[in-house]
C-alpha cells in the first residue's frame, strides 16, 4: 500500500540538501503516478533559503501552494508561533 499523503516537517533549512530532498519527493510522486499530496511545514528562518527551495521545486514541475493556517484560538493543535511556520502543499 502506498501513501496518498506525505508529511514532512523542518526539512527546508539547508540548501545543500535540496537536490536530494527534491529527488526523494519526485521518487514518491512517481510511485503514486503523481496522485499524491505532500504537506511540508517549514519554519520561516531565512527568506533566501526558502526561495531557493521554491525555485528548485518549480524547476521540477512541482506546484507549491501555501496552506491556510488556522488561528491559534481556533485550533486544537499547538506549536510555538514565535517563529513563523509556513505549511506548503506540494502537488504536480
N, C-alpha and C positions, 0 to 999 in steps of 0.2 A: 504494500500500500504506500503510495507516495503522497506527500503533503499538498494541500490546496493553499495553505497559508504558511509563510515563513516569517519568523520574528527574529530581529537582530537588535541588539542594544549596545551602544557605545563602541561601535566598530569603525567610526569615521573620525579618527583623531590624528592619524599619521599618514601623510600622503605616500609614504614609501610602500604601504601595503595595498593601495587602491587597485593596482593591476591584479593582484592575487584575489582580493575580495571580489572584484567585479567578474573575474573569471569563474569563481565559485558560484556567484549569483547566476551567471549565464548558464552554467552547467545544470543547476537545479531547474531553471526555466526550460531548458531543452528537454530534461527528463519528463517534464509535465506538458510538453508540447505548447509551451507559453501560456498554459491555462493555470496561472498561479498569481497570487498577490503577495507581495512582501511588505511588511511593516518594519521600518527601521527607525529607532529612536536615537537621535544624535544630540548630545549636549553641545550647545552653541558656544564654543570656546574661541574659535578663530574663523572669521569670515572667509579668508583666503583658502583655508583648508577645505571648508565646506564647499566653496565654489569649485575647487579643483575636483572634488568628488562628483559634483553635479555635472560639470563639463565632461568628465570621462564617462559618466553614465549616459549622457546624451549621445556621445560618440558611438556608444554600443547599442543604440536604438531603445534604451530603456526610457520609459516615461516616468518622471518623478514628480509627484504632487505632494503638497503639504496637507496633512490630515488636520481636521479641526480639533483643537484641544479644548476639552470641556473645562470650564472654570472650576477651581478647587472646591468651592462650596457646593457644586452640583455633582461632584464625582465621589464614588466610593473608593477610588484609588488615591493614594497619597505618594507624592515624591517631593523632594526639596526643590522648590521653584526659585531659589535664589540665583541659580544659573539656568538660563533659558534652555528648554529642550524642544527640539523640533521632531515631530513624528512625520516621517516621509512614507509615502505609499509608492512602491515601485511596481510597475507593470510593463508589459510590452504591447 
